[in-house]
Amino acid sequence: MKVTILGSGTAVPSLTRSSSGILLQDEGVNTLFDFGYGTLRQLLNCGIDYHQIHRIFFTHNHPDHICDLIPFLFGSRYYNEPRTENLEIVAGPGFEDFFKQMINVFGSWLQPTEYAIKIITQDESEKSYGSLRVLSKKVKHIAMSRGYRVTNSKGATLAISGDTDYCQAMVELGQNVDLMILECAFPNDMKCPGHLTPDLASQLAREAGCKRLCLTHFYPPCDLEQIRTQFKFDGELFLAEDLMKFTL
């Protein structure tokens, strides 16, 4: 299982950080978790275009986690070389209605011409997708927010929080995983509801007992070296940068 951080940033535009997005590659299948703005370009930097994304999971529908889906679907209609492989999109309850409204806003411009889109609602359950088993739980951000635990056929494990505050569900998703990717949006003295700080992310990671931890989703007030000094975690700690790669 290979994991690439496509976007380590937030809603604030940055020359160095795209918005939230993670690429998971396993047994020839390319899976996305979130699709924030700038991540489509980062996919191209990885040599992947609209023909080569097989499935997309969304943690929730805030713009910095979803908005590159629009140019992706628009580009997939390109008449000279349209996408032909069907696409699955997986998300929590409420996403399907949101998706239909988004499509209606753009009329026919996002409608597939040579392929079909299947929306799969996954609430708090475990489902299989090819070589991957994916467990989802509701995390503390908005009603639609879901965190994920992914296990491949060889037993490698990955946990992805999306946006979340400290919650027991995320601790459970991260139990003893090979890699946990947690947001850490603000420093300790700027706590914002629905987001983690170094202290809370430290607590969550320690309770989960994950082997490696990658912090991401940094708003500009984050001084990354300060975050590193504030963090209390005995395992390997990584501060995400766009195109950072992991092999599990």
Number of C-alpha atoms within 10 A of each C-alpha: 19 13 21 22 24 32 32 26 29 23 17 12 15 13 7 10 23 29 28 31 31 28 24 19 16 15 12 10 14 17 20 22 25 29 30 28 27 22 30 23 15 21 22 11 12 13 9 14 17 20 15 15 21 16 18 20 21 25 29 24 21 16 16 24 25 21 20 21 19 17 15 16 18 18 19 22 21 12 10 6 11 17 23 15 15 15 18 17 20 20 25 24 18 14 21 17 10 12 14 10 12 13 15 13 11 12 10 11 16 20 17 20 15 14 14 14 14 12 16 15 14 19 18 16 11 15 13 12 11 11 14 21 16 19 20 26 22 23 26 23 19 15 12 19 24 30 27 28 24 22 20 19 13 10 14 15 24 26 28 23 27 28 26 25 24 21 16 16 18 29 21 16 25 32 21 20 22 19 24 28 24 27 27 27 28 21 22 16 8 11 15 13 11 15 21 26 24 25 16 19 24 21 17 24 25 20 16 19 21 26 19 19 27 20 23 25 30 25 19 15 10 18 12 15 10 11 19 15 9 15 17 17 19 14 13 11 17 14 18 25 21 21 21 16 15 13 12 14
